[in-house]
């Protein structure tokens, strides 16, 4: 079911929705053990690594994107990501 979901950026024009959607996707993929989704979201989140995931322009603050990159990282990029955090 998780693999069938469209990417967050396909559903929204607002960056905060995209980042929040991808952050939630990462958390679910980690819990479900879906590596393909983790790898995809890692690649898509990487350009935002120095930003923070917020909802509604500041209504809620989730965490830095770097945290979700660390959760999503698999293979060689996992070591690289955790070293830079």
KEKE-3310 file (N, C-alpha, C; in steps of 0.2 Angstrom, whole numbers, plus 5000, padded with zeros to 4 digits):
npx = (5004:5010:5019:5011:5006:5005:5019:5023:5025:5019:5006:5004:5006:5012:5027:5029:5020:5024:5037:5033:5024:5034:5042:5033:5031:5044:5045:5034:5039:5051:5046:5038:5048:5051:5061:5063:5055:5061:5074:5070:5064:5074:5083:5075:5073:5086:5090:5085:5091:5096:5085:5070:5056:5041:5023:5010:5015:5022:5013:5015:5030:5040:5053:5071:5075:5087:5086:5076:5083:5093:5085:5080:5091:5100:5112:5128:5126:5120:5130:5137:5128:5124:5137:5138:5128)
npy = (4994:5006:5008:5011:5024:5040:5052:5064:5077:5077:5079:5092:5110:5117:5120:5117:5107:5097:5094:5090:5079:5070:5068:5061:5050:5044:5041:5031:5022:5017:5011:5001:4994:4997:4998:5004:5015:5023:5025:5033:5044:5049:5053:5063:5072:5077:5089:5099:5098:5107:5113:5115:5105:5111:5113:5121:5134:5136:5132:5120:5112:5100:5093:5094:5093:5085:5075:5067:5063:5055:5045:5039:5035:5023:5009:5015:5029:5030:5029:5041:5051:5050:5054:5067:5074)
npz = (5000:5004:4994:4983:4985:4979:4976:4988:4982:4971:4974:4979:4979:4988:4996:5010:5013:5005:5010:5023:5020:5014:5025:5034:5026:5026:5040:5041:5031:5037:5048:5042:5035:5022:5010:4997:4996:5006:5000:4989:4995:5002:4992:4987:4997:5000:4994:5003:5015:5025:5030:5040:5044:5043:5047:5039:5038:5050:5060:5066:5071:5065:5063:5059:5042:5040:5050:5045:5034:5039:5045:5033:5026:5018:5016:5009:5010:5022:5032:5029:5030:5044:5050:5047:5054)
capx = (5000:5014:5023:5006:5005:5009:5024:5020:5026:5014:4999:5004:5010:5016:5033:5029:5016:5028:5042:5029:5022:5039:5044:5029:5032:5050:5043:5030:5043:5056:5042:5036:5053:5050:5068:5062:5052:5066:5079:5067:5063:5081:5085:5070:5074:5093:5091:5082:5094:5097:5079:5066:5050:5035:5017:5006:5019:5024:5008:5018:5037:5042:5061:5075:5075:5092:5084:5073:5088:5096:5081:5079:5097:5102:5118:5134:5124:5118:5136:5139:5123:5125:5143:5137:5123)
capy = (5000:5012:5009:5013:5031:5045:5056:5070:5083:5077:5081:5099:5115:5121:5116:5114:5101:5092:5091:5086:5073:5066:5066:5056:5044:5041:5037:5025:5017:5014:5007:4996:4991:4998:5001:5007:5022:5026:5027:5038:5050:5051:5057:5069:5077:5079:5097:5102:5095:5112:5116:5112:5103:5114:5112:5127:5140:5137:5130:5114:5111:5093:5092:5096:5088:5081:5069:5062:5060:5050:5039:5037:5033:5015:5008:5019:5035:5030:5031:5048:5055:5051:5057:5074:5076)
capz = (5000:5004:4988:4978:4986:4974:4979:4991:4978:4965:4977:4982:4976:4993:4999:5017:5012:5002:5015:5029:5017:5013:5032:5036:5022:5029:5046:5039:5027:5042:5053:5038:5032:5014:5008:4991:4998:5010:4996:4985:4999:5004:4986:4986:5003:5000:4992:5008:5021:5030:5032:5045:5042:5047:5044:5040:5039:5057:5065:5069:5068:5066:5065:5054:5037:5041:5054:5041:5029:5043:5045:5026:5023:5018:5012:5010:5012:5029:5036:5027:5033:5052:5052:5046:5058)
cpx = (5004:5017:5018:5005:5009:5014:5021:5020:5021:5007:4999:5008:5014:5021:5032:5025:5020:5033:5038:5027:5028:5042:5040:5030:5039:5048:5039:5035:5048:5052:5040:5042:5053:5056:5067:5060:5057:5071:5076:5066:5069:5083:5081:5071:5081:5094:5089:5086:5096:5091:5076:5059:5045:5029:5013:5009:5021:5019:5011:5025:5038:5049:5065:5075:5081:5091:5080:5077:5091:5092:5080:5085:5098:5108:5124:5132:5122:5124:5138:5134:5124:5131:5142:5132:5126)
cpy = (5006:5014:5012:5021:5035:5049:5062:5076:5083:5079:5088:5104:5119:5117:5113:5108:5095:5089:5087:5079:5068:5064:5061:5049:5040:5037:5031:5020:5014:5009:5000:4992:4991:5002:5006:5014:5026:5029:5033:5044:5053:5056:5064:5074:5080:5087:5101:5101:5100:5115:5112:5110:5106:5113:5119:5133:5141:5135:5124:5114:5104:5092:5094:5091:5083:5074:5064:5059:5054:5044:5036:5033:5025:5015:5013:5026:5036:5032:5039:5053:5056:5054:5065:5078:5079)
cpz = (5000:4998:4982:4979:4981:4979:4982:4986:4972:4968:4979:4979:4982:4996:5006:5017:5009:5007:5021:5026:5016:5020:5035:5032:5024:5035:5045:5036:5032:5046:5049:5035:5024:5012:5002:4992:5002:5005:4991:4989:5001:4998:4985:4991:5003:4999:4998:5015:5026:5032:5037:5042:5046:5043:5045:5041:5046:5062:5069:5066:5070:5068:5059:5048:5037:5046:5050:5035:5033:5044:5038:5023:5024:5014:5014:5013:5019:5034:5035:5030:5041:5054:5051:5050:5065)
residu = (UNK:UNK:UNK:UNK:UNK:UNK:UNK:UNK:UNK:UNK:UNK:UNK:UNK:UNK:UNK:UNK:UNK:UNK:UNK:UNK:UNK:UNK:UNK:UNK:UNK:UNK:UNK:UNK:UNK:UNK:UNK:UNK:UNK:UNK:UNK:UNK:UNK:UNK:UNK:UNK:UNK:UNK:UNK:UNK:UNK:UNK:UNK:UNK:UNK:UNK:UNK:UNK:UNK:UNK:UNK:UNK:UNK:UNK:UNK:UNK:UNK:UNK:UNK:UNK:UNK:UNK:UNK:UNK:UNK:UNK:UNK:UNK:UNK:UNK:UNK:UNK:UNK:UNK:UNK:UNK:UNK:UNK:UNK:UNK:UNK)
# end
